[in-house]
Amino acid sequence: MYSDFVDFVRELYQSEDFIPLHGPLFSGNEKQYVCDAIDTTFVSSVSEYVDQFERKLCEFTGAKHAVSVMNGTAAIHLALHALGVGASDEVITQPLTFVATCNAIVYTGAQPVFVDVDRDTMGLSPDQLDSFLQSNAEMKDDVAFNKITGKRIAACLPMHTFGHPVRIREIVRICDHWNIPVIEDAAESIGSTYQNQHCGTFTTLGVMSFNGNKIITTGGGGALLTDNEALAKKLKFLSTTAKTPHAWKYRHDELGFNYRMPGLNAALGCAQMEQLPNKIKDKRLIAQAYAEFTASKSYDFVCELDECHANYWLNTLILKDETEREAFLQYTNQQGVMTRPAWDPMHFHERFSNSTDIAFPVAEELYRRAVNIPSSSRV
Ligand SMILES: *Cc1c(COP(=O)(O)O)cnc(C)c1O
């Protein structure tokens, strides 16, 4: 039944071999820059390539400042830490996300609190957020607290799912009303824009990932984006073991982290950034091909919404139900065409689930019906 799909993917990627969900491709200056980094001996975090990679990220996204770190999870942790999130706080996020989002919240000692996603964006729902806050939050001295748990609601962490922009402006408007800072988990959305503005630049802080399965990779890597110069300096300081600048003295005035991106990784990233526009173009062609192929089929292809320009990091099909999803996963993976379901929703994990009896029907429906299909760019 799904052999037409498998044939289509093989044709798309011109390959009879195993087809991964999302693989990296190094077809530019990667070797040259990495070898150059070795030749200079500056392979670690003090590196011209680190500075250059951060500048390239700013140019591409329009952010005023970028601070590179060793992975996206560390970037989220540092973002939360820098905003003062800690033990006895709560952070609002969506149940449909990669585990890193919640892990980073728990690293700070805070507890994730879930608000359901919208069916069309697959990201945090502003309507659900609004009603959650209306019924659960109260202001005390300009700070939002959860009436039921008594904990401070210290941040909101929406995610741009599979590269599709979340309704970020509405989320920011609602959170502004409650004085809750917003951090965008834009780990999957380099190259995605909403109303012509790059994802990850709408809020105080945005987070990116350059893991091997993302659109561009530094091997492992992440970055924080912000327009706030003081905050950018603070992030660099915190990621550099909070070392006070001095030619020879080692002084650390507060708890710091060693989260910096090494120059070797940044060298790879600089070469990947040169190819990013072409990669996004190709990924959008792939998405268009999938959209055309599925138009006459019994499953839906998730397309970008109005005013959104998606990078189509992972293309997504919505199948009829869980039974069909299982059959599809079985068949395609057996044929060597990798597909996978959406992540197990975060509230399924006991360590993340909170005591509230709020249901997350949309996240659960997407979990039962969505599958990701091969999406690597071919250039
Ligand atoms: C990839 C990803 C991250 C960060 O992952 P790292 O592997 O640590 O770079 C965080 N959140 C989401 C939603 C992701 O997809």
The ligand as an ORCA input file, in Angstrom:
! r2SCAN-3c Opt
* xyz 0 1
  C      17.723     19.436     18.338
  C      16.866     20.078     19.343
  C      17.371     20.667     20.521
  C      18.825     20.717     20.901
  O      19.496     19.607     20.630
  P      21.081     19.367     20.706
  O      21.157     18.000     20.152
  O      21.444     19.474     22.145
  O      21.802     20.374     19.870
  C      16.492     21.291     21.376
  N      15.187     21.357     21.112
  C      14.661     20.830     20.000
  C      13.217     20.987     19.749
  C      15.472     20.150     19.082
  O      14.928     19.611     17.984
*
